[in-house]
C-alpha cells in the first residue's frame, strides 16, 4: 500500500498527571452523587507534553511513519514545537494564539487505573476555524480526526468526505459532546473507526449505530479492551488480539494513542488483521510502562524483539 504523510488533527495540550493512592469508588457515595463535594490528596504531580494530536503523532514517528500535527496552540507552545520537530513530527500546520495558553489536561488516576479528568481548552477552542480545504493534501495518505473541539471534528469530517481524503475517526472523550447526527456522520464516512469499550457503548446509546452499520462504510473498526487486548472488525469478521505483557505498569495514560500508531503501521504495510492488532498491542504497552503519553522511546529493533517475545 502506497504511503505518504499522515496528518493528525486534534487537541494540543499539556497534561498534568496525578496519582491518587486509593480508590475513587471508596470515596464516592453513589446515592449522594447529585451533591458531590470531594477532594483527593494526590501523592505525585507531573507536567508532561500531551494532547491527542501530538501523542498520536509522536507514536507514529517512533514506528517510522511520517506524521504532521494540525491544531491550535497558545503562546507557551515554543518549547513543545522544538521538541516535536527534533523527533521528526511536523508542526507547520499548527496555528498559534498569542492571547491564550495551550490547552491543559488534569488527570487523576487511582490504584485501579480509574481516571478523573478535567480539561481547559484554551487555544484549542479555535480549532473550528481551521479548514481542511486549505491544507495541501497531495502527499497525504490519511488524516486522523482525534478528539478536539466537537465543531472542528464535525467540520473536518464533512470537508474530508467532500474532497475524498480517507480518515481515521477517533471521537474518544468527545463522544458526550458531539451531537448524535454529527457523531454518526463522522463514523459512517470514515475509513477506520476506533473506540475503547466504554466509548463504543456510549456511541451505541447515542447514535443507535450497530457494528454492521459502521462496516457498511468503514473498512476497519476497532474496539480496544485495555488489558484484555482489542477486537478488530471488518466485513469478513472479527479478530481478537491479546494485549502485550508490560515489564511494569506505571500509568495507562496514552496507551490508546500509542495503540493507534501500531495499528496504522500494520495497516499501511498491508498486514493481516491479527498482525495489525499485535503491532498495536506492542506500541501500546510501551506507553503503559511510563508516566505520560510521550515519555517512552524504542528503536524498531527493540519493537520487533518485543513483538517476538509476545507473539511468536
N, C-alpha and C positions, 0 to 999 in steps of 0.2 A: 504494500500500500504506500503510495507516494506521501512524503512527509514534509510539511512546511512548518511555519510558525504556529504556535498556539497562543491566542490571546486569552488571558484570564481576566474577566471583568467582574469586579466585586469590591467589597469593602477593603480599605487600607486602614490599619489601626495599630495601636499599641495595646498589648494585653498585660493586665495586672493580675498575676496568678497567686491565689491564696490557698493555704491548706488549713482545713478545719479538722482538728484531731478528735473527731467524734462522728456521730451520725445525725444527719438532719432529721431523720424520722423519729428520733428520741426527743427532739425539742419542739417539733411542730405538732400541735394538737389539732387533729383533723376536724373535730366538731367546733373548733374556735377559729377556723381559718378566716372567717369573714372579719375578724378583729385582730388579725395578725400584727404583732408588735414584738419583734425579736431581734437580737443582735448576736453575732458569732465572734468569739475571740479566736483569731487565727494564729497559727504558730509560725507562718512564714509569708513573705510577700516578695514577689519578683516581677520586675517590669521587663517585658520582652517585646520584640517586634511581632506583630500579628496582623490580623485582617485576612479575610478569606482569599483575596486575590494574591497577595504575596506568599501566604502559606502554601497555596497550591503551586504557584509558580516556582517557589524555592524547591519543592519536591520534584517537580518536573525537571528542573535544571540538574538535580542530583542524578536523575536517570538518563541524562544526556539529551533530553528534548529541549527544543528552543521555545522559550516562553517570554511573553511580554505582558505586563500588567496594565489594566485600564481602570481608572477610578479617579477619585478626588482626594487629595491630602491637604494638610494645613501647613502653616509656616514652620512647623517643627519637623518637616519631612527630610531635610537635607542629609542628615547622617544616615537615615534609613535608605534614601536613594543611593548614596555612595556604597553602602553595604550590598544592596541588591545588584548594582552594576558590577561590583567586584566578583560576585558569584555567578554572573552571567545571565541575570534576569533583566530584560529590557524595561526601561521606565519612561521612554519617550512619549508615551500616551497618557501619562499621569497629569491631571490638571491640579494646579496649586491655588488654594485660597489663602492669601496672606493675612486675611482678617479673622481667621479661625484656627482651631487646633485640629490635628489629625484625630480621627475617631478613637475612642478609648473603650476597652472592654475590661470588666472587672469580674473575674471568675473565681468562685469559691468552691472547692472540691472537698467532700467528706471522705471518710475511710472506706466507704463502699464505692467510691468513684462517682457518686451522685454530684451534680453541679447546680449551683445557683449563680446566674449571670446577670450583670447589669451592663448596659451599653449606652455610651454617649456618642451620637452620630457625628457631631462636629462637621467637618468639611464634607463628609460622606453625603450629607443631605443634598448636596449639589450634583450628585451623580446623574440625576434625571435630566440634567441639562446636556449631557453627553449624547451625541447621536452616532450610532454605528454607520450611518450613511456617510459620515465624514471621515471614516477610518479607512486607510488603504488596505484592501483585502486580497491583493493579487497573490501574496505568498502565504496566506493564512489557510491552514488545514482545518482548523476548528476553533470555535470560541467557547469558552466555558463561562456560563452565566452562573456566578456564585452569589451567595447572599449579600445584599446591599439594600439600598432604598427600594421598596416594592415598585414604585412608579418607574424607576430606572430599569429594573429587571423586566417589567412588562413591556416597556418601550423597546428595549434591546431585542427581546424575543420577536416582537412584531416586525422590527426592521430587518433582523436576520432572516426571518421567513420570507420577507419581501424580496431580498436580494439573493436568497438561495444559499447562504453560508451555513453549514452544519454547526450545531451547537450541542454541548452537554448542558443539561438543565439540572441545577443543584439548588433547589429552593431553600432547603435546610431550615435554619432558625426563622426564616421569614414566612414560612407557611401560615402561621396565625395571622400575619398582617396582610397577606395577599388576598385580594378579592377572589372568590371561588372561580369566576369566569376567567380571570387573568391567570390564575394558577393552572386551571385546566388547559387553557390555550398554550401556555408555556410548555407544559408537559407534552401535549399532543403534537407540537411542532418540532420536538427535539429529536436528534439522532440518538443520544444516550440520555437516560434519566437515572438519577441516583438518590436514594433516601437511606436513612437509618431506620431501624424497626419502628421507632416511635413516630418519626416523621411520616412514614408510609401510612400508619394508622390514622394520623391527623389528616393527611391528604385524602384518604378514602372517605373519611367522615365529612370533609369539607366539600369535596367535588363529586363524590359518588363514583369516581372512575375505578374500574377494575384493572387487573393486570392485562387482561385481554384488550381492553380499550387502549391502554398505553402502547401495547405491542402492535396495535393496528397501524401505528405511525412510527414508533421508535424502533431502531434496530436492536437496541440493548437496554434492559432495565436492571438495576442493581439495588439490592437491599442489604445493607451491612448490619451485622448482628453482634457487634462487639467481640467479646472473647469466644463467641460461638462461630465466628467466621463471617461468611457472606453468601448470598444467593445471587446468581447471575441468570437472567431470563432472556430468551429470545423466542421467536415464534415457534422454534423447533423444540422448546422445552427448557428445563431448569437444571442448573448445576449448582451444587452446594460445595463450598470450599472452606476448609478449616482455617482458623487463624494461625499465624506463625507463633512459635513459642518465644516469649520475651526472656532475655537474660535477667532482667529485673523490671518490675512495674513501678514507674516513678509518677507518671501523670498521663491520663488519657487525652489531654488537650492536644488537638492537632492530628490525632490518628486518622480521622476521617479525611482530612485534607491530604495527608500523605498517601492514603489508600488510592485516591484518585489518580495520583501520578503513576503508580504501578499499573493501574487499570489501563490508562492510556498508552503506557509503554507497550503493553501486550496488544492492545487494540491496533496500534499503528504498525506493529510487527506482523499483524495478521495471525496472532496466536489463537489457540483454541480457547473456548470459554474457561475451561479449567485452568489453563496456564495464565490467562489474564487475571483470574481471581487469586492465583498463587503469587504472582508478581505483586499484586496489590496487598496481599497479606504481609509480604516481606517489607514493602515500603512503609506500611502502617506500623509494624512492630518497632521500627527504629524510633518513631515519634513517641511511643508509649514509654520507652526507656529513658526519656529525657524530660526535663521540665520546660515546657514551651514548645511551640509548633515548629520552630526552625532552629533548634539547638543541636540537632543530630547531624552527623555527616557520615558518608561512606563512599568508598570507591566502587566502581562497577565490579571489580574482582571480589570485593567484600560482599556485594549484593548477591552475586551468583553463588558464592560459597554459602551464604545464609540460605539461599533458595535450596541448594542441595541438601543442607543439613535438615531442613524441614520437610522436603517433599520428594526426595529421591532415596 
